[in-house]
């Protein structure tokens, strides 16, 4: 059965899914790699569609896979599929252009964070709705972090109490994200980074261990274990 999105929702979620995912090993586009028999993109969209605030989902797919992605997702949720670009930032901008002007909250989500719980999506959307121009879900950094020189000599230990690991979806007032992409001079892999460079404050909300990024082959095994664990 296809999940129906909330027609009264006020959020658009953009999913840039055109990347090759070379660190995941040889194969097709990363978003179409299989996790427990289903593409990462299917897992991600299913969870996005379960979020009550979401009115629109826009996928930026590989240019040669637009129809295939549309067909793949038809049983999962209503989606808009556009051709993505060569870089993530370009894919986000192309997906953003497909969002109608009446939607004022836009989230950008990685298909590689395929198991992100709907409540994280809702928390990010709620924080934007409550007045934050930009919002990111984060987790505390648990490892000791060292600053090192070019020759791998330790320069010092970073205070991890002030560090956070950033996840997606990242949420924005639509006008903030549009302006950040319109004025971007550098290509960044993090949309909040574009907003930071524009001097806009970014608010943090709690992330989730389930929102791990699937980047390496080992991550697929870990994600399968998470799928089988009580949530």
Secondary structure, DSSP 8 states (H G I E B T S, - for coil): --B---TT--EEEEEEE----GGG-SSS-GGGSEETTEEHHHHHHHHHHT-TTEEEEEEEE-GGGHHHHHHHHHTTB--EEEE--SSHHHHHHHHHTTS-TT--EEEEEETTSTT--HHHHHHHHHHHHTT-SEEEEEEE--S-EEEE-TTS-EEEEE-GGG-EEE-S-EEEEHHHHHHHHHT--S--S-HHHHHHHTT---EEEE--GGG----SHHHHHHHHHHHTS--
